[in-house]
């Protein structure tokens, strides 16, 4: 007997939900902090970095910490720990929101795909 194939048999994205960090700034507000952070560097290098920020086509940027904290001299490990904790909290909030909006039960989820454009630690959650 031939098996009938339906759209339900194929993996698909059925629902999208987002969670954003509390801190937000537009690019024009961030540039003075970038320039201050790069103080003492070669002027040509500073112009290139500023040009990347201006040319990225990103009007609004979100972050897990204030702009002042972003440019503090802290170690990679310290910033990564902060990012990890915030990403897990945002991820859980996002997943709970998506489940609520979709009406799905937790056990009905096969996979969660996360996206972070500039995060240091990237999380991968698989069902357990």
Beta strands, then each sheet from edge to edge (+ up, - down):
strand 1: 23-26
strand 2: 60-63
sheet 1: 1+ 2-
end
